Amino acid sequence: MGKREENETRFKELSALLSSKEILKNPREYATISKEYKKLEKLIQKYQRHDRILREISETKELLQSTEGEMKEIAELELEDLKKQLEATENKINELTNPEYEEYQKNCIVEIRAGTGGDEASLFAADLFRMYTKYVETKGLKCDVLSAHTSDVGGYKEIIFLISGENAYRLFHFEKGVHRVQRVPVTEAGGRIHTSTVTVAVLPEIKETQFEINPDDLRVDTFRAGGHGGQNVNKVSSAVRITYLPSGMIVSCQDDRSQHKNRVKAMKILRARLAAIEQEKRQARIHQQRRQQIGSGERSEKIRTYNYPQNRITDHRLGLSLYNLDNILKGDLDDVINNLEKYERNSKTSK
């Protein structure tokens, strides 16, 4: 039995189960089956659409054999459109049958840190954050800052934010790695091009019910939030620092005036990091996911280069260069992301 037949058989089984009186008496089991049913329902609908498009392609090809002139031209255009629809449907089927599909649907936590390059790196970290927030807007997603540490020149030494909405992790998981910028710094009087780096880590958000942390493993300290120059911006201890005692991992948040909200934000970050480490252990193939994502910030470790003088962006995984850096920095990332998704699909199908 092929994979499609297995899915169709399982869908029929789930349909029967959902209508049984025994399942209706067990809310927890009903919810579990409903979730699997809805996922398979989307897939079955795509299978059916795939079949319809194949029939229409066959009919259109037959029509091409028996028509001339304007009708033939219309049929040729129709055939090209059907082929595009077929490719899009096949891509969606591949996505729905991808074991990582549910992971890709999650919200994600993005961590941007200045790497090599001092103040210039922190300024570019701010540029990347603006680029991502604008891209988030175009996709109808939501962005919430969880933690931010600014530099003296107005950039970010580190900024961590949550992206919420459909396909958030699928879109942003490509961004993990070292981003290199080549440009003339505002502070450079001689006009020389400098190379700096920024590191980006992307982790799927993990809900509290999906990953439990023993409260005894945590030490929570509170302190007054500090602004530029170390002055207190809050008269109460609203900032929160959480230490995970088994490993010594520390997460701190101070951007909100509410201690409770800062604690919730810090726990989101901590939970995502710890869940990523646990996943690495289970898979036994990646030992330092976050370390691999962000590297050491050295200029040689890069996934993408942003060259301002040439208005060029180069993604080194694809060997792709685009000469519209100004638009990309305004959030027009679709060309880059679409090519990365195609590259990912091809890499998996070739294995």
NUGUPA-369049 format. One line per 4 residues: for each residue x, y, z of N, C-alpha, C, CB. Coordinates in steps of 0.02 Angstrom, whole numbers, padded with zeros to 5 digits. Glycine has a CB too. Example, Ala and Ser with C-alpha at 12.3 -4.5 7.8 and 13.67 -1.06 7.14 Angstrom:
! NUGUPA-369049
00660:-00284:00390:00615:-00225:00390:00660:-00165:00390:00565:-00224:00452  00642:-00112:00354:00684:-00053:00357:00645:00002:00394:00704:-00030:00286
***
This chain:
! NUGUPA-369049
00042:-00060:00000:00000:00000:00000:00044:00062:00000:-00048:00000:00062  00030:00110:-00046:00069:00171:-00049:00050:00219:00006:00059:00205:-00117  00088:00272:00013:00077:00321:00067:00008:00354:00059:00132:00374:00067  -00011:00368:-00003:-00077:00400:-00012:-00133:00353:00010:-00087:00421:-00087
-00128:00290:-00009:-00179:00242:00011:-00183:00235:00087:-00165:00174:-00021  -00125:00236:00119:-00123:00232:00192:-00159:00292:00224:-00050:00229:00218  -00145:00351:00196:-00177:00412:00223:-00252:00411:00212:-00146:00474:00191  -00274:00389:00153:-00345:00387:00138:-00381:00335:00182:-00356:00371:00064
-00349:00278:00194:-00378:00227:00237:-00384:00253:00309:-00335:00163:00236  -00330:00285:00332:-00330:00313:00400:-00384:00367:00407:-00261:00341:00418  -00394:00407:00356:-00445:00460:00357:-00514:00431:00365:-00441:00503:00293  -00528:00376:00330:-00593:00342:00337:-00602:00314:00407:-00599:00285:00284
-00547:00286:00435:-00550:00259:00503:-00567:00314:00554:-00484:00225:00522  -00534:00371:00545:-00545:00427:00591:-00616:00454:00585:-00495:00484:00578  -00642:00456:00524:-00711:00479:00512:-00760:00436:00551:-00728:00479:00437  -00748:00370:00548:-00792:00323:00583:-00785:00331:00659:-00776:00251:00563
-00723:00341:00682:-00711:00348:00754:-00746:00410:00783:-00637:00351:00769  -00743:00464:00745:-00771:00527:00770:-00847:00524:00778:-00753:00584:00723  -00878:00478:00743:-00951:00472:00747:-00972:00418:00797:-00980:00457:00678  -00924:00385:00828:-00941:00332:00876:-00958:00361:00944:-00883:00281:00882
-01003:00329:00978:-01026:00353:01043:-00971:00348:01096:-01087:00314:01066  -00928:00297:01090:-00875:00287:01139:-00826:00345:01140:-00838:00222:01124  -00807:00369:01080:-00760:00425:01075:-00791:00489:01102:-00738:00435:01002  -00856:00498:01088:-00890:00559:01110:-00891:00564:01186:-00961:00562:01083
-00886:00507:01221:-00887:00506:01293:-00818:00522:01323:-00910:00438:01318  -00767:00524:01281:-00699:00537:01304:-00671:00600:01271:-00652:00475:01288  -00681:00658:01303:-00661:00723:01271:-00588:00726:01251:-00676:00779:01319  -00544:00698:01293:-00472:00703:01277:-00455:00663:01214:-00430:00677:01337
-00481:00602:01211:-00468:00560:01152:-00501:00590:01090:-00493:00488:01164  -00560:00618:01100:-00595:00650:01044:-00554:00708:01015:-00665:00675:01066  -00525:00748:01059:-00484:00805:01037:-00423:00781:00998:-00462:00847:01098  -00391:00727:01022:-00332:00700:00988:-00350:00676:00918:-00301:00643:01029
-00405:00638:00913:-00426:00611:00849:-00448:00667:00802:-00483:00561:00858  -00482:00718:00829:-00504:00775:00788:-00444:00811:00757:-00545:00824:00831  -00391:00819:00796:-00332:00853:00771:-00301:00815:00712:-00280:00861:00827  -00295:00748:00720:-00267:00707:00666:-00314:00708:00605:-00257:00635:00690
-00379:00707:00618:-00429:00708:00564:-00423:00772:00522:-00500:00702:00593  -00418:00830:00556:-00414:00894:00521:-00352:00899:00478:-00417:00952:00571  -00296:00872:00505:-00234:00874:00467:-00241:00830:00404:-00176:00850:00510  -00269:00770:00412:-00277:00726:00354:-00329:00752:00306:-00296:00656:00378
-00379:00787:00331:-00431:00815:00288:-00401:00864:00238:-00485:00851:00330  -00355:00906:00262:-00320:00952:00216:-00283:00913:00162:-00272:00997:00255  -00249:00859:00183:-00210:00820:00136:-00255:00785:00085:-00169:00768:00174  -00311:00756:00107:-00357:00723:00061:-00385:00772:00010:-00415:00689:00100
-00400:00833:00032:-00425:00884:-00014:-00373:00901:-00067:-00445:00947:00025  -00309:00902:-00047:-00256:00916:-00095:-00247:00858:-00144:-00190:00930:-00058  -00254:00796:-00119:-00252:00738:-00164:-00306:00744:-00218:-00261:00673:-00124  -00366:00762:-00196:-00423:00767:-00242:-00412:00824:-00293:-00488:00779:-00202
-00385:00879:-00268:-00370:00935:-00313:-00317:00914:-00364:-00347:00998:-00274  -00267:00877:-00341:-00214:00853:-00385:-00244:00810:-00441:-00162:00812:-00344  -00291:00766:-00423:-00323:00723:-00473:-00363:00764:-00524:-00370:00673:-00439  -00399:00815:-00499:-00439:00858:-00544:-00394:00894:-00594:-00479:00908:-00504
-00338:00921:-00569:-00293:00958:-00613:-00263:00912:-00665:-00236:00993:-00572  -00245:00851:-00645:-00218:00803:-00694:-00269:00788:-00748:-00197:00738:-00658  -00332:00780:-00730:-00385:00768:-00780:-00391:00827:-00827:-00452:00753:-00746  -00390:00888:-00799:-00397:00948:-00840:-00337:00956:-00887:-00404:01010:-00796
-00278:00937:-00864:-00218:00940:-00906:-00226:00891:-00964:-00154:00923:-00866  -00250:00831:-00950:-00260:00781:-01002:-00311:00804:-01053:-00282:00715:-00970  -00366:00833:-01029:-00418:00858:-01074:-00393:00916:-01117:-00480:00880:-01034  -00353:00960:-01086:-00327:01018:-01123:-00278:00996:-01177:-00293:01067:-01074
-00238:00944:-01162:-00191:00918:-01212:-00228:00888:-01271:-00144:00866:-01180  -00284:00854:-01257:-00325:00826:-01311:-00354:00882:-01354:-00381:00781:-01282  -00376:00936:-01319:-00404:00993:-01355:-00353:01025:-01401:-00430:01045:-01305  -00290:01027:-01378:-00237:01057:-01420:-00227:01019:-01485:-00172:01058:-01381
-00241:00954:-01484:-00231:00913:-01543:-00285:00925:-01596:-00231:00839:-01524  -00341:00954:-01574:-00398:00960:-01620:-00419:01032:-01634:-00457:00923:-01592  -00380:01081:-01611:-00398:01151:-01623:-00342:01188:-01658:-00416:01185:-01557  -00360:01244:-01687:-00311:01287:-01721:-00324:01360:-01702:-00315:01278:-01798
-00278:01403:-01722:-00287:01475:-01716:-00294:01499:-01644:-00346:01496:-01754  -00344:01544:-01634:-00353:01577:-01570:-00370:01528:-01515:-00406:01630:-01575  -00412:01478:-01531:-00431:01428:-01480:-00371:01388:-01456:-00484:01381:-01508  -00324:01375:-01501:-00264:01338:-01482:-00221:01379:-01435:-00224:01317:-01544
-00216:01445:-01450:-00176:01489:-01408:-00206:01493:-01337:-00173:01560:-01438  -00273:01496:-01333:-00306:01498:-01268:-00293:01433:-01230:-00382:01509:-01277  -00296:01376:-01266:-00284:01311:-01234:-00212:01306:-01209:-00299:01255:-01283  -00165:01333:-01247:-00094:01331:-01226:-00084:01372:-01162:-00048:01358:-01282
-00116:01430:-01158:-00112:01471:-01097:-00143:01435:-01038:-00146:01539:-01108  -00200:01402:-01052:-00234:01364:-00999:-00190:01307:-00974:-00301:01337:-01025  -00155:01275:-01020:-00112:01219:-01002:-00054:01242:-00957:-00084:01184:-01064  -00025:01300:-00974:00030:01327:-00934:00006:01343:-00863:00059:01389:-00967
-00054:01372:-00859:-00082:01388:-00793:-00096:01325:-00753:-00146:01429:-00801  -00121:01273:-00785:-00135:01210:-00751:-00071:01178:-00725:-00172:01162:-00797  -00018:01183:-00763:00046:01155:-00742:00072:01190:-00679:00098:01160:-00798  00062:01256:-00676:00082:01294:-00617:00040:01274:-00557:00075:01370:-00631
-00026:01264:-00568:-00070:01243:-00514:-00050:01173:-00489:-00143:01242:-00538  -00030:01130:-00536:-00010:01062:-00518:00053:01064:-00474:00003:01019:-00581  00102:01105:-00493:00164:01111:-00455:00150:01137:-00385:00214:01157:-00491  00106:01188:-00380:00089:01217:-00315:00054:01166:-00271:00045:01279:-00324
00011:01126:-00301:-00026:01074:-00263:00022:01019:-00239:-00082:01044:-00305  00068:00999:-00282:00116:00948:-00263:00161:00973:-00207:00159:00928:-00324  00180:01037:-00210:00221:01067:-00157:00183:01066:-00090:00241:01139:-00175  00117:01080:-00094:00077:01081:-00032:00070:01010:-00005:00007:01112:-00046
00062:00961:-00049:00058:00891:-00026:00123:00871:00009:00043:00844:-00085  00179:00890:-00022:00245:00875:00008:00252:00908:00077:00302:00899:-00038  00225:00969:00082:00229:01006:00146:00187:00971:00199:00206:01079:00137  00126:00950:00180:00081:00919:00228:00104:00850:00250:00011:00913:00198
00144:00816:00207:00169:00750:00224:00239:00753:00255:00170:00705:00163  00266:00814:00261:00332:00823:00291:00326:00812:00367:00359:00895:00276  00369:00769:00395:00367:00756:00467:00375:00820:00509:00421:00707:00487  00406:00871:00479:00418:00934:00516:00360:00983:00508:00482:00966:00491
00305:00961:00476:00250:01006:00461:00223:01041:00523:00194:00968:00426  00208:01001:00575:00180:01030:00636:00229:01079:00669:00160:00975:00685  00293:01063:00665:00344:01108:00693:00343:01174:00655:00414:01076:00689  00335:01171:00590:00335:01231:00548:00276:01276:00562:00337:01212:00476
00221:01248:00588:00162:01288:00601:00168:01331:00664:00101:01243:00607  00219:01317:00705:00224:01349:00770:00247:01422:00764:00273:01311:00814  00231:01460:00818:00262:01525:00826:00337:01514:00836:00231:01565:00887  00377:01566:00829:00449:01557:00838:00479:01615:00877:00484:01549:00771
00535:01600:00910:00573:01650:00946:00638:01663:00907:00589:01626:01020  00649:01725:00890:00708:01746:00851:00755:01785:00897:00688:01788:00789  00818:01766:00897:00869:01800:00937:00922:01829:00890:00901:01751:00989  00929:01895:00892:00980:01929:00851:01033:01957:00897:00948:01986:00808
01096:01943:00881:01152:01968:00922:01206:01999:00878:01182:01912:00965  01234:02054:00900:01290:02084:00865:01350:02037:00871:01307:02155:00893  01384:02025:00815:01444:01982:00816:01507:02023:00812:01442:01931:00757  01549:02010:00763:01610:02049:00754:01593:02116:00721:01662:02011:00713
01628:02168:00742:01617:02233:00710:01596:02288:00757:01567:02226:00657  01591:02274:00822:01577:02326:00871:01512:02363:00860:01633:02375:00871  01515:02429:00862:01456:02471:00854:01421:02459:00788:01474:02544:00861  01460:02448:00735:01432:02438:00669:01390:02374:00668:01487:02434:00616
01413:02322:00703:01375:02259:00707:01309:02270:00743:01416:02205:00742  01310:02311:00797:01248:02323:00834:01198:02363:00792:01264:02361:00899  01224:02409:00751:01179:02448:00707:01148:02403:00654:01218:02505:00673  01187:02355:00629:01158:02309:00579:01109:02261:00612:01215:02270:00545
01120:02244:00674:01071:02203:00711:01003:02238:00712:01095:02188:00783  01005:02304:00722:00943:02344:00721:00912:02345:00651:00957:02417:00744  00955:02348:00599:00930:02347:00531:00895:02280:00515:00987:02358:00481  00925:02225:00538:00894:02160:00527:00827:02155:00564:00942:02104:00551
00825:02180:00625:00763:02179:00663:00708:02217:00626:00773:02208:00733  00725:02276:00599:00676:02315:00561:00654:02277:00499:00705:02384:00542  00701:02245:00465:00684:02206:00405:00634:02150:00422:00749:02175:00373  00648:02115:00476:00604:02060:00496:00535:02085:00516:00635:02021:00553
00532:02140:00553:00467:02165:00576:00424:02188:00516:00476:02224:00625  00457:02216:00465:00420:02236:00405:00396:02175:00366:00463:02280:00360  00437:02123:00363:00417:02060:00330:00359:02028:00368:00477:02011:00325  00362:02030:00434:00308:02004:00476:00242:02037:00458:00325:02015:00551
00244:02103:00449:00183:02140:00432:00154:02118:00365:00197:02215:00429  00197:02106:00316:00173:02086:00249:00140:02017:00252:00230:02085:00198  00159:01976:00301:00132:01908:00306:00074:01903:00356:00187:01860:00327  00054:01959:00383:-00002:01959:00429:00014:01925:00495:-00060:01925:00398
00079:01924:00513:00100:01894:00576:00107:01949:00629:00167:01856:00568  00125:01929:00689:00131:01976:00745:00200:01969:00776:00076:01965:00798  00230:02025:00796:00297:02026:00826:00294:02058:00895:00347:02063:00780  00320:02022:00945:00323:02048:01014:00395:02042:01040:00274:02009:01061
00423:02098:01061:00491:02098:01088:00489:02066:01157:00521:02170:01091  00533:02018:01168:00538:01985:01233:00594:02014:01275:00548:01910:01224  00649:02032:01242:00707:02058:01278:00750:02098:01230:00748:02001:01312  00778:02153:01253:00821:02194:01210:00876:02228:01251:00780:02247:01172
00937:02227:01224:00993:02262:01255:01024:02307:01202:01047:02212:01284  01016:02372:01211:01039:02420:01160:01112:02438:01170:00996:02483:01162  01142:02463:01115:01211:02488:01119:01210:02563:01126:01251:02467:01055  01268:02592:01140:01272:02665:01150:01256:02704:01087:01341:02683:01175
01262:02672:01028:01251:02708:00964:01181:02699:00938:01301:02685:00912  01138:02665:00977:01068:02657:00956:01053:02591:00921:01050:02712:00911  01102:02546:00919:01090:02480:00890:01071:02431:00944:01151:02455:00852  01076:02367:00928:01061:02315:00977:01120:02269:00987:01000:02274:00954
01141:02262:01050:01189:02209:01066:01154:02142:01060:01220:02219:01137  01089:02142:01080:01048:02081:01076:00975:02102:01077:01063:02032:01135  00935:02070:01035:00863:02079:01038:00830:02012:01025:00838:02133:00987  00781:01994:01067:00746:01931:01062:00671:01946:01055:00760:01884:01124
00639:01915:01006:00568:01931:00995:00530:01868:00973:00561:01987:00943  00465:01870:00986:00420:01815:00970:00380:01833:00908:00373:01798:01029  00379:01788:00858:00338:01798:00798:00281:01748:00802:00380:01788:00733  00220:01774:00801:00160:01733:00809:00119:01733:00745:00118:01757:00868
00089:01676:00729:00045:01671:00671:00059:01609:00630:00052:01732:00628  00016:01597:00582:00021:01537:00540:00087:01534:00501:-00038:01534:00492  00120:01477:00505:00183:01465:00468:00241:01508:00491:00171:01477:00395  00239:01536:00550:00292:01580:00573:00360:01545:00572:00278:01605:00645
00365:01486:00602:00429:01451:00604:00451:01428:00534:00425:01391:00651  00402:01408:00493:00419:01386:00425:00454:01442:00387:00355:01363:00387  00429:01503:00394:00458:01559:00357:00525:01581:00385:00410:01618:00359  00533:01578:00451:00592:01609:00482:00648:01560:00498:00572:01643:00545
00635:01494:00494:00689:01447:00513:00749:01452:00466:00662:01376:00514  00739:01480:00406:00794:01489:00359:00844:01542:00382:00767:01507:00290  00823:01585:00428:00863:01643:00446:00918:01628:00497:00819:01697:00474  00918:01567:00525:00967:01551:00576:01036:01545:00546:00949:01485:00612
01084:01578:00577:01153:01578:00553:01185:01646:00560:01155:01555:00482  01242:01654:00526:01279:01717:00529:01264:01759:00467:01355:01704:00534  01245:01821:00478:01230:01869:00425:01288:01920:00422:01161:01905:00437  01318:01927:00364:01375:01971:00356:01355:02035:00318:01433:01935:00319
01377:02092:00343:01363:02155:00309:01428:02188:00288:01322:02202:00356  01427:02216:00227:01484:02253:00200:01459:02322:00180:01516:02215:00138  01483:02373:00216:01462:02441:00202:01509:02490:00235:01389:02453:00225  01502:02553:00217:01541:02607:00247:01504:02631:00310:01554:02666:00197
01533:02623:00368:01499:02645:00430:01489:02721:00430:01539:02624:00492  01436:02742:00463:01422:02814:00468:01479:02849:00503:01356:02825:00507  01513:02815:00548:01567:02846:00587:01635:02844:00551:01574:02812:00654  01638:02813:00492:01701:02805:00456:01714:02865:00411:01701:02740:00414
01761:02907:00432:01776:02968:00395:01810:02954:00329:01820:03014:00437  01851:02901:00326:01888:02886:00265:01849:02852:00211:01946:02844:00282  01786:02833:00225:01745:02802:00174:01764:02730:00158:01748:02842:00112  01797:02696:00204:01817:02627:00192:01759:02579:00207:01879:02608:00234
01755:02526:00167:01703:02476:00179:01725:02430:00236:01690:02435:00114  01681:02421:00284:01693:02376:00340:01651:02314:00333:01679:02412:00407  01675:02259:00360:01637:02197:00362:01621:02180:00435:01676:02139:00329  01557:02171:00449:01535:02155:00516:01487:02096:00512:01500:02216:00551
01473:02065:00569:01427:02009:00569:01375:02015:00624:01464:01944:00576  01319:01983:00612:01264:01978:00660:01243:01905:00661:01204:02026:00643  01230:01877:00720:01208:01808:00724:01134:01804:00739:01248:01770:00778  01101:01756:00707:01029:01747:00716:01014:01674:00735:00990:01767:00650
00977:01665:00788:00952:01599:00807:00876:01599:00802:00976:01579:00880  00847:01544:00779:00774:01539:00772:00752:01474:00804:00753:01542:00696  00707:01479:00854:00683:01421:00890:00607:01419:00889:00709:01421:00962  00576:01361:00879:00503:01357:00883:00480:01370:00954:00478:01288:00860
00425:01407:00961:00398:01419:01028:00370:01354:01056:00343:01474:01026  00384:01341:01119:00360:01281:01153:00310:01302:01207:00419:01241:01183  00250:01275:01202:00199:01291:01252:00216:01258:01319:00129:01268:01228  00189:01287:01372:00203:01262:01440:00182:01189:01447:00168:01305:01492
00126:01171:01415:00101:01102:01420:00143:01053:01380:00029:01099:01397  00183:01079:01332:00223:01035:01290:00291:01020:01321:00232:01066:01222  00313:01062:01367:00379:01052:01397:00377:01079:01468:00435:01088:01355  00376:01034:01515:00371:01053:01585:00441:01063:01615:00332:01000:01625
00447:01116:01655:00510:01130:01690:00496:01126:01765:00538:01201:01670  00537:01089:01800:00530:01082:01872:00546:01149:01906:00577:01026:01900  00499:01178:01942:00511:01242:01975:00572:01241:02022:00450:01263:02015  00587:01181:02049:00645:01176:02094:00711:01185:02056:00644:01108:02129
00709:01180:01990:00769:01188:01950:00782:01261:01931:00764:01145:01887  00739:01305:01956:00745:01375:01937:00763:01419:01996:00679:01399:01907  00806:01468:01984:00817:01522:02032:00795:01587:01999:00893:01525:02055  00749:01621:02029:00722:01683:02001:00744:01742:02042:00645:01680:01997
00780:01788:02011:00802:01850:02044:00767:01909:02012:00880:01858:02040  00750:01958:02052:00720:02019:02026:00765:02078:02041:00649:02030:02056  00763:02127:01997:00805:02186:02006:00773:02244:01968:00878:02174:01982  00798:02303:01979:00772:02362:01945:00797:02364:01873:00791:02426:01982
00752:02378:01828:00771:02383:01757:00816:02444:01748:00709:02388:01711  00869:02435:01708:00915:02490:01695:00910:02517:01625:00985:02468:01708  00919:02582:01618:00918:02613:01552:00988:02627:01528:00877:02677:01552  00995:02673:01480:01061:02693:01455:01102:02725:01510:01054:02740:01396
01165:02707:01514:01209:02736:01564:01200:02706:01632:01198:02810:01567  01157:02654:01637:01148:02619:01700:01096:02649:01746:01212:02615:01736  01062:02704:01724:01013:02734:01769:00952:02689:01775:00993:02805:01745  00919:02692:01833:00859:02652:01842:00801:02683:01804:00842:02644:01916
00764:02643:01767:00705:02668:01733:00642:02647:01769:00703:02644:01660  00651:02610:01823:00594:02586:01861:00610:02591:01935:00575:02514:01842  00564:02615:01976:00576:02622:02047:00562:02557:02085:00534:02678:02076  00533:02508:02049:00520:02443:02080:00560:02390:02044:00444:02426:02080
00569:02332:02076:00608:02279:02046:00566:02239:01996:00637:02232:02100  00559:02266:01936:00517:02234:01886:00557:02187:01841:00482:02286:01844  00623:02197:01835:00664:02154:01792:00672:02085:01824:00733:02187:01780  00676:02034:01781:00680:01965:01804:00740:01929:01773:00614:01927:01788
00776:01893:01815:00831:01851:01790:00817:01780:01814:00901:01876:01816  00811:01733:01767:00797:01663:01783:00858:01620:01767:00735:01637:01745  00881:01583:01816:00938:01538:01806:00912:01466:01809:00994:01550:01861  00928:01427:01757:00910:01356:01757:00969:01319:01789:00896:01329:01683
00960:01299:01850:01014:01273:01892:01051:01212:01864:00987:01256:01959  01017:01164:01833:01054:01105:01809:01109:01122:01759:01006:01057:01778  01098:01174:01718:01148:01191:01667:01180:01259:01677:01116:01188:01599  01149:01301:01720:01175:01368:01729:01151:01417:01676:01250:01367:01730
01106:01396:01632:01080:01441:01581:01042:01499:01613:01034:01402:01532  01055:01560:01589:01025:01620:01618:00985:01657:01564:01078:01665:01648  00925:01677:01583:00883:01719:01539:00858:01777:01581:00822:01678:01508  00864:01838:01553:00839:01896:01590:00795:01939:01545:00897:01938:01617
00744:01969:01574:00699:02014:01538:00684:02074:01582:00633:01978:01518  00685:02134:01552:00673:02194:01591:00634:02246:01552:00739:02224:01615  00609:02228:01493:00579:02278:01449:00509:02299:01469:00578:02253:01379  00475:02257:01507:00407:02274:01528:00409:02302:01599:00361:02212:01524
00362:02345:01616:00359:02373:01683:00329:02323:01733:00318:02438:01683  00301:02270:01707:00270:02219:01749:00319:02162:01761:00205:02193:01718  00331:02147:01825:00376:02091:01841:00346:02026:01815:00387:02088:01917  00281:02018:01822:00248:01957:01799:00257:01947:01724:00173:01958:01816
00247:02001:01685:00255:01995:01612:00327:01980:01593:00232:02059:01578  00374:02010:01628:00444:01996:01614:00460:01922:01629:00490:02042:01656  00431:01896:01682:00443:01826:01699:00414:01780:01645:00412:01809:01768  00354:01795:01621:00322:01755:01569:00365:01755:01506:00251:01782:01552
00392:01814:01488:00434:01819:01429:00499:01779:01437:00451:01893:01414  00529:01785:01495:00591:01748:01508:00580:01673:01506:00620:01768:01577  00523:01651:01531:00508:01579:01530:00497:01554:01459:00448:01564:01573  00468:01596:01416:00460:01577:01345:00528:01562:01313:00422:01632:01306
00575:01607:01326:00642:01600:01297:00676:01537:01325:00685:01662:01311  00674:01531:01392:00706:01474:01424:00676:01408:01400:00699:01480:01501  00610:01404:01396:00577:01343:01376:00596:01324:01304:00500:01350:01381  00599:01373:01259:00618:01359:01190:00690:01333:01186:00609:01422:01148
00735:01364:01224:00805:01343:01222:00813:01272:01250:00849:01392:01262  00781:01259:01307:00788:01193:01338:00756:01138:01295:00756:01193:01408  00698:01154:01264:00665:01105:01221:00708:01089:01160:00596:01130:01199  00743:01140:01134:00787:01129:01076:00844:01082:01095:00815:01197:01050
00871:01092:01154:00926:01049:01177:00902:00977:01186:00956:01076:01244  00842:00969:01216:00815:00902:01225:00802:00867:01159:00750:00905:01266  00778:00906:01111:00765:00877:01044:00830:00854:01012:00730:00929:00999  00882:00893:01022:00948:00874:00994:00971:00807:01024:01000:00928:01008
00959:00799:01089:00980:00737:01122:00942:00678:01094:00971:00742:01198  00876:00687:01085:00834:00633:01060:00854:00614:00989:00760:00652:01061  00867:00662:00948:00885:00648:00879:00955:00620:00873:00878:00711:00837  00996:00635:00921:01066:00610:00923:01104:00628:00859:01066:00534:00933
01089:00685:00832:01125:00705:00771:01148:00778:00774:01081:00695:00710  01118:00817:00819:01139:00886:00827:01150:00898:00901:01085:00937:00798  01210:00915:00921:01226:00921:00992:01222:00993:01017:01294:00894:01004  01230:01039:00972:01229:01109:00992:01190:01149:00941:01302:01137:01000
01123:01142:00941:01083:01175:00890:01093:01251:00890:01009:01160:00901  01088:01281:00948:01095:01353:00949:01165:01375:00931:01076:01381:01017  01216:01336:00953:01284:01353:00936:01295:01347:00860:01334:01307:00973  01266:01295:00829:01272:01287:00757:01236:01343:00721:01245:01219:00735
01178:01364:00748:01140:01416:00715:01178:01482:00714:01074:01426:00749  01207:01500:00771:01236:01567:00775:01311:01567:00767:01218:01598:00841  01343:01507:00771:01416:01504:00763:01451:01547:00815:01436:01525:00694  01510:01569:00798:01548:01611:00843:01546:01684:00821:01620:01588:00847
01511:01697:00765:01508:01766:00740:01568:01785:00699:01501:01814:00797  01611:01738:00683:01669:01753:00640:01646:01768:00570:01720:01695:00640  01684:01811:00535:01664:01832:00468:01659:01774:00418:01712:01883:00442  01698:01720:00429:01700:01665:00382:01637:01621:00387:01761:01623:00394
01600:01624:00443:01541:01583:00452:01480:01624:00432:01535:01559:00525  01456:01613:00373:01402:01656:00349:01351:01617:00307:01430:01715:00309  01288:01636:00313:01237:01609:00269:01217:01661:00217:01176:01587:00310  01229:01725:00233:01206:01778:00188:01250:01840:00195:01133:01796:00203
01260:01874:00140:01299:01936:00140:01256:01993:00113:01363:01929:00097  01259:02050:00147:01223:02110:00127:01276:02162:00107:01176:02138:00186  01283:02174:00042:01334:02220:00017:01300:02285:-00004:01374:02188:-00042  01309:02337:00036:01275:02401:00023:01301:02437:-00039:01283:02446:00083
01367:02442:-00050:01390:02478:-00110:01363:02449:-00175:01467:02477:-00112  01353:02383:-00178:01328:02351:-00239:01252:02341:-00237:01363:02285:-00250  01220:02363:-00183:01148:02351:-00174:01132:02277:-00184:01107:02395:-00224  01175:02234:-00157:01171:02162:-00170:01161:02122:-00106:01234:02137:-00206
01120:02071:-00111:01114:02021:-00058:01130:01953:-00088:01042:02023:-00025  01173:01915:-00055:01192:01849:-00079:01178:01797:-00025:01267:01847:-00099  01137:01747:-00043:01126:01692:00003:01174:01636:-00017:01051:01668:00001  01221:01620:00027:01275:01574:00009:01253:01502:00007:01332:01582:00058
01196:01485:00037:01170:01417:00032:01144:01403:-00038:01115:01405:00084  01118:01455:-00069:01089:01448:-00136:01137:01468:-00192:01027:01490:-00141  01188:01507:-00173:01230:01537:-00226:01191:01588:-00264:01257:01482:-00273  01142:01619:-00231:01097:01666:-00263:01113:01738:-00243:01024:01650:-00245
01120:01782:-00294:01131:01853:-00281:01074:01893:-00311:01199:01876:-00310  01047:01939:-00272:00995:01983:-00295:01018:02055:-00285:00927:01971:-00257  01003:02098:-00334:01028:02166:-00331:00970:02214:-00314:01061:02186:-00398  00936:02199:-00260:00882:02241:-00235:00884:02244:-00159:00813:02215:-00259
00943:02252:-00132:00953:02253:-00060:00909:02306:-00027:01026:02266:-00043  00901:02364:-00059:00862:02417:-00029:00790:02395:-00017:00862:02480:-00074  00762:02357:-00064:00693:02333:-00056:00689:02277:-00004:00665:02308:-00122  00739:02233:-00004:00740:02178:00043:00743:02203:00115:00799:02131:00029
00783:02255:00127:00787:02284:00194:00722:02317:00216:00844:02335:00197  00677:02329:00167:00611:02356:00183:00561:02300:00195:00587:02402:00127  00586:02238:00196:00542:02182:00212:00521:02140:00153:00482:02206:00245  00547:02155:00093:00529:02117:00033:00573:02054:00028:00536:02161:-00031
00560:02005:00071:00601:01945:00076:00574:01886:00036:00609:01925:00148  00518:01895:00001:00485:01839:-00031:00530:01801:-00080:00424:01863:-00067  00568:01837:-00121:00611:01803:-00170:00661:01758:-00136:00649:01855:-00214  00691:01782:-00083:00741:01744:-00046:00709:01683:-00012:00777:01788:00006
00655:01694:00024:00622:01640:00060:00594:01587:00012:00565:01667:00105  00563:01609:-00043:00534:01562:-00091:00588:01517:-00122:00497:01599:-00147  00646:01546:-00137:00701:01507:-00165:00729:01458:-00113:00757:01553:-00189  00731:01480:-00050:00756:01435:00003:00707:01377:00015:00765:01475:00068
00643:01391:00010:00593:01337:00018:00600:01287:-00039:00522:01367:00019  00610:01312:-00100:00619:01267:-00158:00682:01225:-00149:00622:01307:-00223  00735:01257:-00126:00799:01222:-00114:00790:01168:-00061:00854:01272:-00092  00752:01184:-00008:00740:01135:00046:00700:01075:00020:00703:01168:00105
00649:01089:-00020:00608:01035:-00049:00650:00989:-00093:00549:01064:-00090  00691:01020:-00135:00733:00981:-00181:00784:00940:-00143:00768:01027:-00232  00811:00968:-00089:00861:00933:-00050:00831:00871:-00018:00891:00979:00005  00769:00876:00006:00737:00819:00039:00715:00766:-00011:00677:00844:00079
00692:00786:-00070:00670:00737:-00119:00727:00700:-00152:00627:00770:-00172  00787:00731:-00150:00845:00700:-00182:00880:00650:-00136:00895:00753:-00203  00859:00649:-00071:00891:00603:-00023:00864:00533:-00032:00880:00628:00049
***
